[in-house]
Amino acid sequence: MRVIPEKITEAVAYIKSRYSTPSEIGIVLGSGLGNFVSEMNVEKEIPYTEIPHFPVSTVEGHSGRLIFGQIGHKHIVVMAGRLHFYEGHAATEVAFPIRVMKLLGVHTLLLSNAAGGVNAAFAVGDLMIITDHISLATVNPLIGKNEDAFGPRFPDMSEPYAKTLIRKGKAIAGQLDIPVKEGVYFGVTGPTFETRAEYKMILALGGDAVGMSTVQEVIVAAHAGIQVFGISVITDLGIREEDNIITHEEVLEAASAAEPKLTALFKALVKAI
């Protein structure tokens, strides 16, 4: 018998005592993208602070609630506020909610984030469907004892973002007349924005956008057999000639401006899964 870690089982037991309907799809909302929940039929909200062992988000733009409900006939659970390594959470803590989602019934995970554009063809406000990622600059959340109840010691990462979901996302974007880019997301620890030299290195290594989240969640999702679709809102540009002083407030503002497009895309994608 494969034993699930006690902290995860306690968190799941508490959530099920408050809301017992299994969730099919999990959604993680990035910086400034919390209004997606206005498009769903909300049935229950549980603050992270009430869930045993659940790490708490501390960043502006991340409210810190699990929100349960429906879009169409699909039962979903939304993380309104994600966790970041730079907040002081261990990599395993950043991944904790994804494993909780797995035990709540989630088989598909939709992720959004705010990212810096590295590809010179990108502009602020663009949506980039993530086709792959580079995680060499972050801590792998699977380091340590393998949790056999969730997946193998050496999980395959050749397709962390499901090609079937990418095709659906692109088709839906076309139907909604929402322009989308595609590219590779380069994960870093943060909390500093990148130097000019680091942007150039990321571009040389194959990154199209860079951000401080997502890859640890995706690694754990892949480990647990959850299909993933990810999308970045390009909120600032790293490769440009003029001075590029970046603030978190500007990131939130750009993410908020792109939110209606992302919300429409996610809503339609949930219905299509």
C-alpha positions in Angstrom: 0.0 0.0 0.0 1.3 3.4 -1.0 1.1 5.8 1.9 0.1 9.4 1.3 1.9 11.9 3.6 -0.2 12.8 6.7 -0.2 16.5 6.2 -1.7 16.1 2.8 -4.4 13.7 4.0 -5.3 16.0 6.8 -5.6 19.0 4.5 -7.8 17.0 2.0 -10.0 15.6 4.9 -10.7 19.1 6.1 -11.5 20.4 2.6 -13.9 17.5 2.0 -15.6 18.2 5.4 -16.4 21.6 4.0 -17.1 20.7 0.4 -17.4 17.1 -0.7 -18.1 17.3 -4.5 -15.0 16.1 -6.4 -13.3 18.6 -8.7 -12.3 17.7 -12.2 -10.2 20.7 -13.2 -7.8 22.8 -11.1 -6.9 26.4 -12.0 -4.1 28.4 -10.6 -4.5 32.2 -11.1 -1.3 34.3 -11.4 -0.6 37.9 -10.4 -3.5 40.3 -11.0 -5.7 37.6 -12.5 -8.0 36.9 -9.5 -11.3 38.1 -11.1 -11.7 34.8 -13.1 -13.9 33.6 -10.3 -16.6 36.1 -11.3 -17.2 33.9 -14.3 -17.9 30.8 -12.3 -20.8 29.6 -10.2 -19.1 29.7 -6.8 -20.3 27.1 -4.3 -17.7 27.3 -1.6 -14.7 29.4 -0.6 -12.1 28.3 1.9 -9.2 30.6 2.9 -5.8 28.9 2.9 -5.4 30.0 6.6 -8.2 27.6 7.6 -6.8 24.5 5.9 -4.5 22.4 8.0 -0.8 22.6 6.8 -1.8 24.7 3.8 0.9 27.3 3.0 -0.3 30.9 2.9 0.3 33.4 0.0 1.8 36.7 1.0 2.1 38.6 -2.3 -0.1 41.5 -3.4 -2.5 40.3 -6.1 -2.8 36.8 -4.5 -5.8 36.6 -2.2 -5.2 33.2 -0.8 -8.4 31.2 -1.2 -9.5 27.8 -2.6 -12.7 28.5 -4.5 -15.0 25.6 -5.6 -17.8 25.7 -8.1 -18.8 25.1 -11.7 -18.3 26.5 -15.2 -20.8 24.9 -17.4 -21.2 21.3 -16.1 -17.5 21.1 -15.0 -16.7 21.1 -11.3 -13.5 23.1 -10.7 -11.3 24.3 -7.9 -9.5 27.6 -8.2 -6.4 28.7 -6.4 -7.0 32.4 -6.1 -3.4 33.2 -5.0 -0.5 30.9 -5.7 2.6 30.3 -3.6 6.1 31.2 -4.6 9.6 29.9 -3.6 10.8 33.5 -3.0 8.2 33.9 -0.2 10.3 31.5 1.9 8.2 28.4 1.1 10.1 25.3 0.4 9.7 23.8 -3.1 7.6 21.0 -1.6 5.3 23.6 0.0 4.9 25.4 -3.3 3.8 22.1 -4.7 1.6 21.1 -1.8 -1.7 22.5 -3.2 -1.2 20.5 -6.5 -1.1 17.3 -4.6 -4.1 18.3 -2.6 -5.9 19.0 -5.9 -4.9 15.5 -7.1 -6.7 13.9 -4.1 -9.7 16.1 -4.7 -10.2 14.5 -8.1 -8.4 16.9 -10.4 -7.1 15.4 -13.7 -6.4 18.6 -15.6 -4.6 21.7 -14.4 -4.8 25.2 -16.0 -2.1 27.6 -15.0 -1.6 31.3 -15.6 1.2 33.6 -14.7 2.6 37.1 -15.3 5.9 36.9 -17.1 8.6 39.1 -18.6 8.9 39.0 -22.4 12.3 37.9 -23.6 11.3 37.1 -27.2 11.8 40.3 -29.2 8.5 39.6 -31.1 6.5 39.9 -27.9 4.7 43.0 -26.6 3.2 43.9 -23.2 -0.2 42.4 -23.0 0.5 39.4 -25.2 -0.8 36.0 -24.1 1.8 33.2 -24.6 0.7 29.6 -24.5 3.5 27.7 -22.8 4.8 24.8 -24.9 7.7 23.9 -22.6 9.7 25.2 -19.8 13.3 25.4 -18.5 13.6 24.9 -14.8 17.4 24.8 -14.3 17.3 28.0 -12.2 14.7 26.8 -9.7 14.7 24.1 -7.0 13.1 20.9 -8.1 10.1 20.1 -5.7 10.7 16.3 -6.1 14.1 16.4 -4.4 14.1 14.2 -1.4 12.2 11.1 -0.6 9.9 10.2 -3.4 6.2 10.2 -2.6 5.3 6.9 -4.3 1.6 7.5 -3.8 1.7 10.3 -6.4 4.2 9.1 -8.9 7.6 7.4 -9.8 11.0 8.4 -8.6 12.1 9.5 -12.1 9.1 11.0 -13.9 9.2 11.7 -17.6 9.1 15.4 -18.5 9.2 15.2 -22.3 5.6 16.7 -22.4 4.9 18.7 -19.3 2.3 20.8 -21.1 -0.2 18.5 -22.9 -0.2 18.9 -26.6 -3.9 18.1 -26.8 -4.7 21.0 -24.5 -2.3 23.3 -26.4 -4.2 22.5 -29.6 -7.6 23.1 -28.0 -6.3 26.4 -26.5 -5.1 27.6 -29.8 -8.3 26.6 -31.6 -10.4 28.4 -28.9 -8.3 31.5 -29.1 -8.9 31.6 -32.8 -12.6 31.2 -32.4 -12.7 34.0 -29.8 -10.4 36.2 -32.0 -7.8 36.4 -29.2 -4.2 36.6 -30.5 -1.9 34.2 -28.8 1.8 33.5 -29.0 3.6 30.3 -28.1 6.9 29.8 -26.4 9.2 28.4 -23.7 8.8 29.7 -20.1 12.0 30.1 -18.1 11.5 29.7 -14.4 13.6 31.6 -11.9 13.4 31.9 -8.1 12.9 35.7 -7.8 12.1 38.0 -6.1 14.4 40.3 -8.0 13.6 41.1 -11.6 16.3 40.0 -14.0 19.4 41.9 -14.9 20.1 42.9 -18.5 22.7 40.2 -18.7 20.4 37.6 -17.3 17.7 38.4 -19.9 20.3 37.9 -22.6 21.3 34.6 -21.1 17.7 33.4 -20.9 17.2 34.3 -24.5 20.4 32.5 -25.5 19.2 29.4 -23.6 15.9 29.2 -25.4 13.5 31.1 -23.2 10.8 33.3 -24.6 9.4 34.5 -21.3 10.7 34.5 -17.7 8.9 34.3 -14.4 9.0 33.3 -10.8 6.4 30.6 -10.6 4.7 27.7 -12.4 7.5 25.3 -13.1 7.4 23.7 -9.7 3.7 23.3 -9.9 4.0 21.7 -13.3 6.7 19.3 -12.2 4.5 18.0 -9.4 1.5 17.8 -11.6 3.4 15.8 -14.2 4.7 13.5 -11.4 1.1 12.9 -10.4 -0.2 12.3 -13.9 -2.2 15.5 -14.2 -2.5 17.1 -17.6 -1.4 20.7 -17.8 -2.2 23.8 -19.9 -0.2 27.0 -19.1 -0.4 30.5 -20.3 1.7 33.6 -19.6 0.6 37.2 -19.7 3.5 39.3 -20.9 3.6 42.1 -18.4 7.0 43.7 -19.1 9.8 43.4 -21.6 13.3 42.5 -20.7 15.0 42.8 -24.1 14.8 46.4 -25.2 17.1 49.3 -25.7 15.6 52.0 -23.4 15.7 51.9 -19.6 13.6 49.1 -18.3 12.9 49.7 -14.7 10.2 47.2 -13.7 7.9 47.4 -10.7 5.4 44.9 -9.3 2.6 47.6 -9.6 3.2 47.8 -13.3 3.1 44.0 -13.6 -0.2 43.9 -11.9 -1.6 46.7 -14.1 -0.6 44.9 -17.3 -2.0 41.6 -16.0 -5.3 43.3 -15.1 -5.5 44.8 -18.6 -5.1 41.3 -20.2 -7.4 39.6 -17.8 -10.6 39.7 -19.9 -8.9 37.9 -22.7 -7.4 35.2 -20.4 -10.7 34.8 -18.6 -12.6 34.2 -21.8 -10.0 31.7 -23.0 -9.9 29.7 -19.7 -13.7 29.7 -19.5 -14.1 28.3 -22.9 -11.3 25.8 -22.4 -12.8 24.4 -19.2 -16.1 23.8 -21.1 -14.2 22.0 -23.9 -12.2 19.6 -21.7 
